[in-house]
Every structure is written in structure tokens, then in C-alpha cells.
Amino acid sequence: MADRRRDAQGAFDNAEDFARHDLLGSVAGHDPYGRMRVWIGVGTGDPFHETDTAFAQSLRDAGGRVTFHAWPGGHNSEYWNAHLGQYFAF
């Protein structure tokens, strides 16, 4: 897996900020969402694609109820606007 801190360049202030908000670390063998349904959608060109995919799998492995979709696109409003209907339907 790629280095999650590098993939999220600019998303965190420093290593401590990353550690406080490490989504993959938050799963650690249990479902932190209490079996709440979770939707994860990501563009195949999004720099978070690999980490989002791993996060979805970690949630599933911990018993989470995850709907995961990877569509063409990036981390931008064009991608999100193209899928608003699916987000609201969920």
C-alpha cells in the first residue's frame, strides 16, 4: 500500500494531526460505526483511491456494512456532482 500520509499531501498539518485522524487506524479490527451503513465512493484517478479501497475492505473485515464504488474521475467537484443522485439515494 502507498504511504497514506504522502497520498494525502496537504490534508494534514503534521504527523500528530495525521495520527489523530487516521481512518485505517481507527478500524483496527472493529467497526467504529456500530454497524451503521457506510457509503464510500471514490474516483479511480483520486489520490485517495488506494487508501479508500483499503478502508472499505478493513471495515468489511471488521463486520461493517459498506457500499463501495470506484468510478472514473478524480478528487473534484466534477466527480462528486456526477454522483450526487447516488449519494442522496443512499
C-alpha positions as semicolon CSV with decimal commas, in nm:
position;residue;x (nm);y (nm);z (nm)
1;M;0,000;0,000;0,000
2;A;0,112;0,353;-0,067
3;D;0,212;0,579;0,220
4;R;-0,122;0,724;0,334
5;R;0,047;1,041;0,462
6;R;0,207;1,108;0,123
7;D;-0,117;1,029;-0,064
8;A;-0,298;1,290;0,143
9;Q;-0,040;1,563;0,087
10;G;-0,173;1,885;0,234
11;A;-0,465;1,713;0,409
12;F;-0,292;1,702;0,749
13;D;-0,094;1,963;0,942
14;N;0,173;1,723;1,065
15;A;0,231;1,365;1,182
16;E;0,034;1,423;1,503
17;D;-0,265;1,554;1,309
18;F;-0,248;1,252;1,079
19;A;-0,235;1,014;1,379
20;R;-0,547;1,177;1,529
21;H;-0,739;1,134;1,203
22;D;-0,603;0,804;1,068
23;L;-0,913;0,631;0,930
24;L;-0,742;0,298;0,870
25;G;-0,601;0,301;1,220
26;S;-0,947;0,374;1,360
27;V;-1,081;0,043;1,230
28;A;-0,813;-0,177;1,395
29;G;-1,023;-0,495;1,393
30;H;-1,357;-0,342;1,488
31;D;-1,634;-0,146;1,319
32;P;-1,614;0,209;1,464
33;Y;-1,953;0,295;1,310
34;G;-2,155;0,047;1,513
35;R;-2,289;-0,138;1,210
36;M;-2,425;0,186;1,060
37;R;-2,440;0,167;0,681
38;V;-2,141;0,341;0,522
39;W;-2,105;0,463;0,162
40;I;-1,761;0,513;0,015
41;G;-1,734;0,645;-0,338
42;V;-1,403;0,735;-0,496
43;G;-1,269;0,825;-0,837
44;T;-1,021;0,587;-0,995
45;G;-0,798;0,891;-1,055
46;D;-0,835;1,020;-0,700
47;P;-0,513;1,026;-0,496
48;F;-0,715;0,868;-0,211
49;H;-0,837;0,575;-0,425
50;E;-0,598;0,315;-0,286
51;T;-0,649;0,420;0,075
52;D;-1,029;0,442;0,036
53;T;-1,031;0,091;-0,111
54;A;-0,827;-0,040;0,183
55;F;-1,053;0,143;0,429
56;A;-1,365;-0,014;0,278
57;Q;-1,208;-0,359;0,297
58;S;-1,096;-0,304;0,657
59;L;-1,449;-0,203;0,754
60;R;-1,593;-0,510;0,581
61;D;-1,336;-0,733;0,752
62;A;-1,448;-0,587;1,086
63;G;-1,814;-0,662;1,009
64;G;-1,905;-0,318;0,874
65;R;-2,191;-0,261;0,631
66;V;-2,010;-0,090;0,343
67;T;-2,126;0,013;-0,001
68;F;-1,814;0,089;-0,206
69;H;-1,795;0,232;-0,557
70;A;-1,494;0,335;-0,765
71;W;-1,585;0,523;-1,081
72;P;-1,370;0,707;-1,335
73;G;-1,279;1,052;-1,214
74;G;-1,071;1,245;-0,969
75;H;-1,099;1,423;-0,637
76;N;-1,301;1,716;-0,764
77;S;-1,646;1,867;-0,798
78;E;-1,698;1,716;-1,145
79;Y;-1,670;1,368;-0,994
80;W;-1,890;1,446;-0,693
81;N;-2,156;1,628;-0,896
82;A;-2,179;1,333;-1,135
83;H;-2,275;1,106;-0,843
84;L;-2,494;1,328;-0,627
85;G;-2,801;1,125;-0,718
86;Q;-2,644;0,806;-0,587
87;Y;-2,527;0,979;-0,268
88;F;-2,875;1,112;-0,192
89;A;-3,042;0,781;-0,280
90;F;-2,817;0,605;-0,031
